[in-house]
Amino acid sequence: MNRDFQPTVYLLASKRNGTLYLGVTSDLAGRLHKHRNGLLPGFTKKYRVRMLVWFEVHATMESAILHEKRIKKWNRAWKLELIEAANPDWRDLALDLGFEPLG
């Protein structure tokens, strides 16, 4: 898979059990950089939702967008279960991608 194009669905949180944000991108590292540095105006900047708590890579952008739309319809409890199944400690997964810890 081309490293520069990895369709990904991701969930950010402000803190454990905090405000959630669901997104889709073809460049997770680039998008995280923008979220973490407040370079994207809107919801994540306003509510400081910057911690990567879940993500899933897809083969195609169409597949990623479809999955994102499906998850957006889920209730909050299901989204929390999705995070906890893969990341029970609510680690900031961006650290595994080379990002500095959030201050």
N, C-alpha and C positions, 0 to 999 in steps of 0.2 A: 504494500500500500504506500502511496506517495505520502511522505512524512508531512508535507506542506498542506495536504488536503485529507483530513480525517473527520468525516461527518460525525458529530458528537452531540448527544443530548446531555445536559448537565444540570445539577441542582446546587445552588448556592444558599448559604444560611448566614444570618447575622451572628448567630451563636447556637449552641445546642438547643433544640426545640424553639428556636427564634423564628424570625421572619424568613420565609423561603422565596426563592426566585428560580424559575425553570426556564432554560434557554436551549437554543440549538446553534451550533456553529460548525464551520469547516476547519477552524484553527483555534483549538481550545487554549493553547498557551497565549496566543495573541489576545483572545477575548478576555482571559483571566487578567492579563496585564492591564487592560483597559478598566475592567471592573475594580481591581485592587487599587488602582491609582486614581479613581474617580474621574476617568476620562470619558465615561458614557453618561450623558445627562439622563435623568429619569429616576425610576424606582430604586435601582440598586445603589445609586449615589445618594439619594435622599435618605434611605433607610440603612445605609452602610452594610449592605448585604454583599459580603466579599469572600466568604470562606467556602471553598469547594468541598462539598460533602458527598457527592455522588456524581458519576458520569458513566456513559455507555457509548462506545464507539460503534458506528454502523458502517456497512459496506457502501451505502449510497446516501446522498443528501435527502433523497425522497423518503427513504426508510427512516432516517433520523427525524425529519419533519413530521412524518406520520406518527411516530412514537411520541414525540413531544406533544402533539395535539391530543393524543390519547391520554397522556399523563396529566395534561392541563385540566382535563375534565374530572380527574380523581378528586376525592375529598382529601383534606389535610392529613387525616389519620393514615390513609393509604400511602401518601408521600412519605410520611414519617417512617412507616414500616419498610418502604423501599430503601431509605437511607440506612436504617438500623440493621437491615439484613446484610448489607454490604459493608457498613462502616459503623459498628455498634458503639464505638468510642467517640464518634463525631470528630475524627481527626480531620485536619485541614489537608486534603489530598493534594493541594497545590504544592505543598512542601516536597512531595515526591517528584514533582515536575521541575524542581529547581527554584521555586519561589521562596523568598524570605518569609519568616513568620510575620503574621499581622501584629501591629503594635497596639 
